[in-house]
């Protein structure tokens, strides 16, 4: 059974939408994340577009296990 989730600070990223066709093509995407604290598995951080609708959230996200992310304050 997973513990409650922990919200991450808002993020934004400039993402190259298709560097093969246009090296200057980019889009700014606001991202959100949430840390899912699991009791019997590594914690996970899910990152997803801030403005994604319910249907997009089912397919437009990425997760990382606890050893692949750090607290923001530890990197300052």
C-alpha positions, 0 to 999 in steps of 0.5 A: 500500500502506497503512502500519500504523495508528495508534491514537487515544485513546478518546473518548466523546460524548453524541449526541442520538438524535432531537432532533425527538421529544425534545429531552432524549433522548441517549445516551452512546456510547464511540468509538474511532478509528484513523489509517490512514497511506496512502503514496499517498493522504491519511491517514484517521481512522476513528471507530467505536463501541467496543462494536460487534460485527463486523457493526456495524463494517461499517456503523457508522463514519465516516472523515475525511481528514488535513486534517479532523483534528489531533493531540490534543496540538496542541489542548491 
